[in-house]
Amino acid sequence: MGRAGLRTALTAAVAALLLAGCTGTTGPDRGTDASEPAPVASVPPSDDGTPDDSEPDGGTSDDGAPDDGTPDPTASATETAAGPPFAADTRPDTAEPTGEGETFLSVTDVRVARHDGYDRVVFDLDGTGSGRPGWRVEYVDEATDDGSGHAVQVDGDAILRVSLSGTAAPTDSGVEEFSGDRIEPEDTESVDEVVYRYWFEGYTTAFLGVDEGERPFRVFLLENPTRVVVDVQH
């Protein structure tokens, strides 16, 4: 090879290396390992040493009933459990379900509340089996229903799609599915609206309307009872 040909080959190699370095800036999904189950968050203990992740002030709920650690189905998402740190980006977050074929869970309630630095959305699940749900949570350009593909109206500047895997129809889980459709919280900062779109072929989907564009978020699992928590940073 002559000098001109060698110079051309070296130039092409350098250009290829530079191009490779400039691509893939978004990186892979968080938790893309197919064998990685849902992360379970720690629950702060109460004064008597037992887990307490329901009412922040403890003792009684808003209606005066004793607080036994189980969230009131009509209450807001007042769980105080600490989740993983917020990511520095808005990449999708995924986790694989466990106990497929033996665990049948349905979403029974969806609750929203403002916390210090973030808004929290909690999906309560119940049913049969000892497995855990999985999820894929990601920002999408538009909200559409599974199966039909029909557009879903969601208030907000960005749309965060929550797809819970390892869920089942109420006829299989033995519990009544959450009957709500739209939740419009009054005192949240990041989450404008939650639109629940029910179970379809193994997945339960909801859309979170996020104010002022895409914001960092985190997803984790709480147990006893089973809950999937989505926090959207302020």
C-alpha positions in Angstrom: 0.0 0.0 0.0 1.4 3.5 -0.9 1.6 6.4 1.4 -1.6 7.9 0.0 -3.5 4.7 0.5 -2.1 4.3 4.1 -3.1 7.9 4.9 -6.6 7.3 3.7 -7.0 4.0 5.7 -5.8 5.7 8.9 -8.1 8.6 8.4 -11.1 6.3 7.9 -10.1 4.3 11.1 -9.9 7.5 13.2 -13.3 8.7 11.9 -14.9 5.3 12.8 -13.6 5.5 16.3 -14.8 9.1 16.7 -18.3 8.1 15.4 -18.5 5.1 17.8 -17.6 7.4 20.7 -20.4 9.8 19.8 -23.2 7.2 19.5 -25.2 5.4 22.2 -25.3 8.4 24.6 -28.6 7.2 26.1 -27.1 3.9 27.2 -29.0 0.7 27.9 -32.2 0.4 29.9 -31.9 0.4 33.6 -32.2 -3.3 34.8 -32.2 -4.9 31.4 -30.8 -8.2 32.7 -33.6 -10.7 32.0 -32.8 -12.6 35.2 -33.0 -9.5 37.4 -36.1 -9.5 39.7 -37.8 -6.4 41.0 -35.7 -4.5 43.6 -37.4 -4.5 47.1 -37.0 -1.3 49.1 -36.3 -1.1 52.8 -39.0 -0.1 55.1 -38.2 2.2 58.1 -39.1 0.6 61.5 -41.6 2.0 63.8 -41.0 2.7 67.5 -41.7 -0.9 68.4 -39.3 -2.2 65.8 -41.9 -3.4 63.2 -42.0 -2.1 59.7 -44.0 1.1 59.3 -44.4 2.4 55.8 -48.0 3.7 55.9 -48.8 7.0 57.7 -45.8 9.2 58.3 -47.1 10.4 61.7 -48.0 6.9 62.8 -50.7 5.9 65.2 -53.9 6.6 63.3 -55.0 7.2 59.7 -56.7 10.4 58.6 -60.1 8.9 59.5 -59.0 8.1 63.0 -58.8 4.4 62.5 -55.8 2.5 64.0 -52.8 2.3 61.7 -51.8 -1.4 61.4 -49.2 -0.8 58.7 -51.6 -1.7 55.9 -52.4 1.3 53.6 -56.0 2.4 53.5 -57.4 1.8 50.0 -58.9 5.3 50.0 -55.7 7.0 51.4 -53.1 8.8 49.4 -49.6 7.3 48.7 -48.2 8.1 52.2 -45.7 5.3 52.3 -42.3 6.6 53.6 -40.1 3.7 52.5 -36.9 4.8 51.0 -36.4 3.8 47.4 -33.1 3.6 45.4 -31.4 6.9 44.4 -32.9 8.8 41.4 -31.1 8.1 38.2 -29.3 11.0 36.5 -31.3 10.4 33.3 -34.7 9.3 32.1 -33.9 5.9 30.6 -36.5 3.1 30.9 -36.5 1.1 34.1 -37.3 -2.6 33.9 -37.6 -5.6 36.2 -38.6 -9.2 35.5 -41.6 -10.9 37.3 -41.1 -14.1 39.3 -43.4 -17.0 39.9 -45.0 -16.8 36.4 -47.6 -19.5 36.0 -48.0 -19.8 39.8 -48.6 -16.2 40.8 -51.7 -14.3 39.8 -51.8 -10.6 40.8 -54.2 -7.8 40.0 -54.0 -4.1 40.7 -56.6 -3.3 43.3 -55.9 0.4 43.9 -53.8 3.3 42.7 -52.8 6.1 45.1 -50.9 9.4 44.6 -49.3 11.8 47.0 -46.7 14.6 47.1 -43.5 13.9 49.2 -40.4 16.0 49.9 -38.7 16.2 46.5 -40.9 13.9 44.5 -44.4 12.7 43.8 -45.2 9.1 44.6 -47.6 6.8 42.7 -48.4 3.5 44.4 -50.0 0.5 42.7 -51.5 -1.9 45.2 -51.6 -5.6 44.1 -53.3 -8.6 45.5 -54.1 -12.2 44.4 -52.5 -15.6 44.8 -49.0 -17.0 44.8 -45.7 -15.9 46.3 -44.1 -14.4 43.1 -43.4 -10.7 42.4 -44.6 -8.5 39.6 -42.2 -7.0 37.1 -42.4 -3.8 35.1 -41.2 -1.6 32.3 -41.5 2.1 33.0 -40.6 4.6 30.2 -41.4 7.9 28.6 -43.4 7.6 25.4 -44.3 10.1 22.7 -48.0 9.2 22.9 -50.3 7.1 25.1 -52.1 4.2 23.3 -54.1 1.2 24.6 -52.7 -2.2 24.2 -54.5 -4.3 21.7 -56.6 -1.7 20.0 -53.9 1.0 19.7 -56.4 3.7 20.3 -55.0 7.0 21.6 -55.5 7.8 25.3 -55.8 11.4 26.4 -53.3 12.2 29.2 -52.8 15.7 30.7 -49.1 16.7 31.1 -46.1 17.8 29.1 -44.6 14.3 29.1 -46.1 10.8 29.3 -44.6 8.1 31.6 -45.9 4.7 30.7 -46.1 2.1 33.5 -46.5 -1.5 32.3 -46.7 -4.0 35.1 -45.8 -7.6 34.0 -46.8 -10.8 35.7 -50.3 -9.6 36.4 -53.5 -11.5 35.8 -57.2 -11.1 35.0 -59.5 -10.8 38.1 -61.0 -14.2 37.3 -57.5 -15.7 37.9 -56.3 -13.6 40.8 -59.6 -13.8 42.7 -59.6 -10.1 43.5 -61.5 -7.2 42.1 -59.4 -5.0 39.8 -59.1 -1.3 40.4 -62.1 0.3 38.8 -60.8 3.8 38.4 -59.8 5.4 35.2 -58.4 8.9 35.8 -56.8 10.3 39.0 -56.2 14.1 39.1 -54.2 14.9 42.3 -54.5 18.4 43.6 -51.3 19.0 45.5 -48.6 17.2 43.4 -45.9 19.0 41.6 -44.6 16.5 39.0 -47.5 14.3 38.3 -50.5 16.0 36.7 -52.7 13.0 36.1 -52.7 9.2 36.3 -54.7 7.3 33.7 -55.3 3.6 34.5 -55.9 1.4 31.5 -56.5 -2.0 33.1 -55.1 -5.6 32.4 -54.5 -7.0 29.0 -52.8 -10.3 28.2 -50.5 -10.4 31.2 -49.8 -6.7 31.5 -51.4 -3.9 33.4 -50.9 -0.4 32.0 -51.2 3.1 33.4 -50.0 6.5 32.1 -48.6 9.3 34.2 -48.9 12.8 32.9 -45.7 14.6 34.0 -45.5 18.4 34.2 -42.8 20.4 32.4 -41.3 17.6 30.4 -39.4 14.4 31.3 -38.2 14.2 34.9 -36.0 11.5 36.5 -38.0 8.7 38.2 -37.4 5.5 40.1 -39.3 2.3 40.5 -39.2 -0.3 43.3 -41.3 -2.9 45.1 -42.7 -3.0 48.6 -44.0 -6.2 50.1 -46.6 -7.3 52.8 -48.7 -6.1 51.0 -47.4 -6.1 47.5 -47.0 -2.6 46.0 -45.1 -1.2 43.0 -44.0 2.4 43.7 -43.1 5.0 41.0 -41.6 8.2 42.2 -41.2 11.2 39.9 -38.7 13.8 41.0 -39.7 17.4 41.4 
